[in-house]
Amino acid sequence: MRHATEHADVPTAELDTALRGGPFHVALRAAIAARGLPLQRVQHHLSRHGVKVGVTSLSYWQQGARRPQRPESLRAVRALEEILQLPDESLIRLLTESDGRAGAGRPAGRSYRSLVEASDVVDRLRGELGWSLDGGLHTLGHHEHVRIGARRELAGREAHHIVRAHRDGADRFVAVHHGDPGSSPRDMRVRALENCRTGRVHWDQDTGVLVAELLFGTRLRSGDTFLFRYGIDDATAGTSGEYLHRFGFPGGQYALQVRFDAAALPARCHRFTQQSPAAPRSGRQDLPVTWSHHCVHVVEPRIRPGIVGIAWDWE
């Protein structure tokens, strides 16, 4: 919870300049000074976010004597962006740019804050549809095909699921789609493609989240398997720079393919993973675009809780 007396958004020329050009330690020092927070208070707010960082480390960071590198330290940097009311990814971007890891021409990835907010919205919308936990279904296979359009936008995606019921009575699946920043879920279209029909559809305009019921038309018994396929037409946002999927439960195989319009081919692509929204991205691996088919893909033999995604750079 933010406190206006401590987090008043008082922009300064020094802070704005530092956030644009860095370096990291200058931007951090300017942000802390602009908010008028002693380091002990910053440490206190970090602890409320579940992150432990010593006052000495914070002092070293803002002096440039040390840089956040460990996963816990990078979690702290993401939390500092919220505590200090900075733009999403502003401090993390300065760190990655100075390390030479920033991709040219790539829109900013989803921030810790946006992922957490979307997760809260998903829980609320699923609750409105009466969906709890995994709905009695275990994922054996999940294949996604994402389309990037000629305007470099997320045009849409199709998903093919293979599930097994682990309790009697499972008769539906609740799909989640998280559009890119600026998307309009009320203008998206859900298409039931195979072995299902569309039920209720709820959305949240602020976060770009849409959830939709896919009704099986039959009630599964424990141990029964079922295959179904659906699609979501999006194309409501601007330039897309990545697609990711967040898993809450372990499962079987996951395959993600991103296909680009021939008129909008990326300069570079790579895969990544995250253990949680607060964790740093890892598992980076360059993905060559197959120029005959204009696509890249990743395959995870076993789904684990966390995030799997593909990101790309535009020239």
C-alpha positions as CSV (number, residue, x, y, z in Angstrom):
1,M,0.0,0.0,0.0
2,R,1.5,3.3,-1.0
3,H,1.7,6.3,1.4
4,A,1.3,9.6,-0.3
5,T,3.4,11.4,2.2
6,E,6.4,9.2,1.4
7,H,5.8,8.4,-2.2
8,A,4.6,11.7,-3.6
9,D,5.4,11.7,-7.3
10,V,7.6,14.8,-7.5
11,P,9.4,14.7,-10.8
12,T,12.7,16.5,-11.0
13,A,14.9,17.3,-14.0
14,E,17.7,15.2,-12.5
15,L,15.6,12.2,-12.0
16,D,14.0,12.4,-15.5
17,T,17.4,12.7,-17.1
18,A,18.9,9.8,-15.0
19,L,16.0,7.5,-15.9
20,R,16.5,8.2,-19.6
21,G,20.2,7.9,-19.8
22,G,21.4,6.3,-16.6
23,P,23.6,5.0,-15.2
24,F,21.7,2.8,-12.8
25,H,23.3,4.1,-9.6
26,V,22.7,7.7,-10.5
27,A,19.0,7.0,-11.4
28,L,18.5,5.1,-8.1
29,R,20.1,7.8,-6.0
30,A,18.0,10.5,-7.8
31,A,14.8,8.5,-7.3
32,I,15.4,8.0,-3.6
33,A,16.2,11.7,-3.1
34,A,13.1,12.8,-5.1
35,R,10.9,10.7,-2.8
36,G,12.7,11.9,0.4
37,L,13.1,8.4,1.8
38,P,16.0,7.5,4.1
39,L,17.6,4.2,3.3
40,Q,16.1,2.6,6.4
41,R,12.6,3.4,5.1
42,V,13.5,2.0,1.7
43,Q,14.7,-1.2,3.4
44,H,11.5,-1.3,5.4
45,H,9.3,-1.1,2.3
46,L,11.4,-3.8,0.6
47,S,10.8,-6.1,3.5
48,R,7.0,-5.5,3.1
49,H,7.5,-6.8,-0.4
50,G,9.1,-9.9,0.9
51,V,12.6,-8.8,-0.2
52,K,15.6,-8.6,2.2
53,V,18.3,-6.1,1.4
54,G,20.7,-4.5,3.8
55,V,21.0,-0.7,4.2
56,T,24.7,-1.1,3.3
57,S,23.9,-2.8,0.0
58,L,21.4,-0.1,-0.9
59,S,24.1,2.5,-0.1
60,Y,26.6,0.7,-2.3
61,W,24.0,0.5,-5.1
62,Q,23.3,4.2,-5.2
63,Q,27.0,5.0,-5.0
64,G,27.9,2.7,-7.8
65,A,30.3,0.7,-5.6
66,R,28.3,-2.5,-6.3
67,R,25.6,-3.6,-8.7
68,P,22.5,-5.8,-8.1
69,Q,23.2,-9.2,-9.7
70,R,21.9,-12.0,-7.6
71,P,18.2,-13.1,-8.1
72,E,17.2,-11.7,-4.7
73,S,18.9,-8.3,-5.6
74,L,17.1,-8.1,-9.0
75,R,13.8,-8.8,-7.2
76,A,14.6,-5.9,-5.0
77,V,15.2,-3.6,-8.0
78,R,11.8,-4.5,-9.4
79,A,10.2,-3.8,-6.1
80,L,12.1,-0.5,-5.9
81,E,10.4,0.6,-9.1
82,E,7.0,0.3,-7.4
83,I,8.2,1.7,-4.0
84,L,9.7,4.8,-5.6
85,Q,6.9,5.1,-8.1
86,L,9.1,4.8,-11.2
87,P,8.0,3.7,-14.7
88,D,7.8,-0.1,-15.1
89,E,11.2,-1.6,-16.0
90,S,13.0,1.7,-15.7
91,L,15.7,0.6,-13.3
92,I,16.0,-3.0,-14.7
93,R,16.4,-1.6,-18.1
94,L,19.3,0.6,-17.0
95,L,21.0,-2.5,-15.5
96,T,20.5,-4.6,-18.6
97,E,21.6,-1.8,-21.0
98,S,24.8,-1.2,-19.1
99,D,25.5,-5.0,-19.2
100,G,25.1,-5.0,-22.9
101,R,22.1,-7.3,-22.8
102,A,19.3,-5.0,-24.0
103,G,17.8,-5.8,-27.3
104,A,17.6,-3.0,-29.8
105,G,14.2,-2.0,-31.0
106,R,12.3,-4.3,-28.6
107,P,9.3,-2.9,-26.7
108,A,9.7,-3.2,-22.9
109,G,8.8,-6.7,-21.5
110,R,6.0,-7.2,-19.1
111,S,7.0,-5.7,-15.7
112,Y,6.7,-7.4,-12.3
113,R,3.9,-5.0,-11.5
114,S,1.8,-5.7,-14.6
115,L,2.2,-9.5,-14.2
116,V,1.1,-9.3,-10.5
117,E,-1.8,-7.0,-11.3
118,A,-2.9,-9.3,-14.2
119,S,-2.6,-12.4,-11.9
120,D,-4.9,-10.8,-9.4
121,V,-7.4,-9.9,-12.1
122,V,-7.3,-13.5,-13.5
123,D,-8.1,-14.9,-10.0
124,R,-11.0,-12.5,-9.7
125,L,-12.4,-13.2,-13.2
126,R,-12.0,-17.0,-12.8
127,G,-13.8,-16.7,-9.5
128,E,-16.7,-14.9,-11.2
129,L,-16.9,-18.0,-13.6
130,G,-16.8,-20.4,-10.6
131,W,-13.4,-21.8,-11.7
132,S,-11.2,-23.0,-8.8
133,L,-7.6,-24.3,-9.0
134,D,-7.2,-26.4,-12.1
135,G,-10.9,-27.2,-12.6
136,G,-10.3,-30.9,-12.1
137,L,-8.0,-31.2,-15.2
138,H,-4.4,-32.2,-15.5
139,T,-2.6,-31.0,-18.6
140,L,-1.0,-33.7,-20.7
141,G,-0.1,-31.4,-23.7
142,H,-0.5,-27.8,-24.5
143,H,0.5,-26.4,-27.9
144,E,0.1,-22.6,-28.7
145,H,0.4,-21.0,-32.1
146,V,0.8,-17.2,-31.9
147,R,0.4,-14.9,-34.9
148,I,2.2,-11.5,-35.3
149,G,0.7,-9.4,-37.9
150,A,2.0,-7.0,-40.6
151,R,1.8,-4.1,-38.1
152,R,4.0,-6.0,-35.7
153,E,0.9,-6.5,-33.5
154,L,-0.2,-9.6,-31.6
155,A,-2.8,-10.7,-34.1
156,G,-4.1,-13.7,-32.2
157,R,-3.3,-17.2,-31.1
158,E,-4.7,-20.7,-31.2
159,A,-4.3,-23.3,-28.4
160,H,-4.6,-27.1,-28.6
161,H,-5.0,-28.8,-25.2
162,I,-4.8,-32.4,-24.2
163,V,-6.2,-32.9,-20.7
164,R,-7.0,-35.7,-18.3
165,A,-9.7,-35.4,-15.6
166,H,-8.6,-36.2,-12.1
167,R,-12.1,-36.0,-10.6
168,D,-15.6,-36.8,-11.9
169,G,-17.7,-34.1,-13.4
170,A,-15.1,-31.9,-15.2
171,D,-16.9,-30.4,-18.2
172,R,-15.2,-27.1,-19.1
173,F,-11.9,-25.2,-19.3
174,V,-11.3,-21.5,-18.5
175,A,-8.9,-20.0,-21.0
176,V,-6.9,-16.9,-20.2
177,H,-5.5,-14.3,-22.6
178,H,-3.4,-11.4,-21.6
179,G,-3.1,-8.8,-24.4
180,D,-0.2,-6.5,-24.9
181,P,-0.2,-3.0,-23.2
182,G,-2.9,-0.9,-24.7
183,S,-5.0,-3.8,-25.9
184,S,-8.8,-3.8,-25.7
185,P,-10.2,-7.2,-24.6
186,R,-13.8,-6.1,-25.2
187,D,-12.9,-6.0,-28.9
188,M,-11.2,-9.5,-29.0
189,R,-13.0,-12.5,-30.3
190,V,-13.0,-16.0,-28.8
191,R,-13.4,-18.9,-31.3
192,A,-14.2,-22.5,-30.3
193,L,-12.5,-24.5,-33.0
194,E,-12.7,-28.2,-32.0
195,N,-14.6,-30.3,-29.4
196,C,-15.9,-27.3,-27.4
197,R,-18.1,-24.2,-27.6
198,T,-17.7,-20.8,-26.1
199,G,-19.4,-20.1,-22.8
200,R,-19.2,-16.9,-20.7
201,V,-16.5,-14.4,-21.5
202,H,-15.3,-11.8,-19.0
203,W,-12.6,-9.2,-19.3
204,D,-10.8,-6.4,-17.5
205,Q,-10.1,-3.4,-19.8
206,D,-7.3,-1.9,-17.6
207,T,-5.0,-4.9,-17.7
208,G,-6.0,-6.3,-21.0
209,V,-7.0,-9.7,-19.5
210,L,-9.7,-11.8,-21.0
211,V,-11.0,-15.1,-19.6
212,A,-13.4,-17.4,-21.5
213,E,-15.2,-20.7,-20.7
214,L,-14.7,-23.5,-23.2
215,L,-17.6,-26.0,-22.7
216,F,-16.9,-29.6,-23.5
217,G,-20.6,-30.7,-23.9
218,T,-19.8,-33.8,-21.8
219,R,-18.9,-34.5,-18.3
220,L,-15.7,-36.4,-17.8
221,R,-15.0,-39.2,-15.4
222,S,-11.8,-39.4,-13.4
223,G,-9.1,-40.7,-15.7
224,D,-10.9,-39.7,-19.0
225,T,-8.8,-37.7,-21.5
226,F,-10.1,-34.9,-23.7
227,L,-8.8,-32.9,-26.6
228,F,-10.0,-29.4,-27.6
229,R,-8.9,-26.4,-29.5
230,Y,-9.8,-22.7,-29.5
231,G,-8.5,-19.4,-30.8
232,I,-8.5,-15.8,-29.7
233,D,-8.4,-12.9,-32.3
234,D,-6.6,-9.9,-30.8
235,A,-5.0,-7.3,-33.0
236,T,-6.1,-4.5,-30.6
237,A,-2.7,-3.2,-29.4
238,G,0.5,-1.7,-30.9
239,T,3.9,-3.2,-31.5
240,S,4.4,-6.6,-29.7
241,G,7.8,-7.6,-28.4
242,E,7.2,-10.9,-26.7
243,Y,4.7,-13.6,-25.8
244,L,4.8,-15.5,-22.5
245,H,2.7,-18.1,-20.7
246,R,2.5,-18.4,-17.0
247,F,1.8,-21.9,-15.5
248,G,0.4,-22.4,-12.0
249,F,0.6,-26.2,-12.0
250,P,3.0,-28.9,-13.3
251,G,2.0,-30.8,-16.4
252,G,3.0,-32.5,-19.6
253,Q,4.5,-31.1,-22.8
254,Y,4.2,-27.4,-23.7
255,A,5.1,-26.1,-27.2
256,L,5.0,-22.4,-28.2
257,Q,5.3,-21.3,-31.8
258,V,5.4,-17.7,-32.9
259,R,4.7,-17.0,-36.6
260,F,5.5,-13.6,-38.1
261,D,3.9,-11.9,-41.1
262,A,6.2,-11.9,-44.1
263,A,6.0,-8.1,-44.1
264,A,7.2,-7.8,-40.5
265,L,10.1,-10.1,-39.7
266,P,12.1,-9.6,-36.5
267,A,15.8,-9.0,-36.4
268,R,16.4,-11.5,-33.5
269,C,14.4,-13.8,-31.3
270,H,15.2,-15.6,-28.0
271,R,13.4,-17.8,-25.5
272,F,13.4,-17.1,-21.8
273,T,12.0,-18.5,-18.5
274,Q,11.1,-17.0,-15.1
275,Q,10.4,-18.8,-11.9
276,S,8.0,-16.1,-10.9
277,P,7.1,-12.5,-12.0
278,A,9.5,-11.2,-9.4
279,A,12.4,-13.4,-10.5
280,P,14.9,-12.3,-13.1
281,R,14.7,-13.8,-16.6
282,S,16.9,-16.8,-17.3
283,G,17.3,-19.7,-19.7
284,R,17.9,-17.3,-22.6
285,Q,18.6,-19.0,-25.9
286,D,18.7,-17.4,-29.3
287,L,16.1,-18.8,-31.7
288,P,16.8,-18.6,-35.5
289,V,13.8,-17.6,-37.5
290,T,13.0,-20.2,-40.2
291,W,12.8,-17.9,-43.2
292,S,10.7,-20.2,-45.3
293,H,8.0,-20.4,-42.6
294,H,8.7,-17.1,-40.7
295,C,8.4,-18.7,-37.3
296,V,10.3,-19.7,-34.2
297,H,9.3,-22.2,-31.4
298,V,10.2,-23.7,-28.1
299,V,9.3,-27.0,-26.6
300,E,9.2,-27.8,-22.9
301,P,9.0,-31.6,-22.3
302,R,7.5,-31.0,-18.8
303,I,5.5,-28.0,-17.6
304,R,6.7,-26.6,-14.3
305,P,5.2,-23.7,-12.4
306,G,6.6,-20.5,-13.7
307,I,6.8,-18.5,-17.0
308,V,8.0,-19.6,-20.5
309,G,8.2,-17.1,-23.3
310,I,9.7,-15.9,-26.6
311,A,10.9,-12.3,-27.1
312,W,12.0,-10.6,-30.3
313,D,13.7,-7.4,-31.4
314,W,12.7,-5.2,-34.3
315,E,15.3,-3.2,-36.3
